[in-house]
Amino acid sequence: MTDHPRSPDDAAPNAPELRCPLCANTDFQREESRQDSRWGFTSHRMTLLVCTRCRYVLHFYDAHSIFDID
């Protein structure tokens, strides 16, 4: 992956390599996203991995809290 803040050492040992479900590419651009809930009481943080070949976006849910007011 490119543009990721974590080191490769953070990956679990013997973890399978992440591949794009459309083109099988293993190189991703990492982005952060935030989406408010339907009524705006909570904010959902997501990590987005964007395939560098076909631009398919994988969404990974981080957490949410009623105290996330940004």
Secondary structure, DSSP 8 states (H G I E B T S, - for coil): -BS-SS-GGGS-TT------TTT----EEEEEEEEE-TTSS-EEEEEEEEETTT--EEEEEEEEETT---
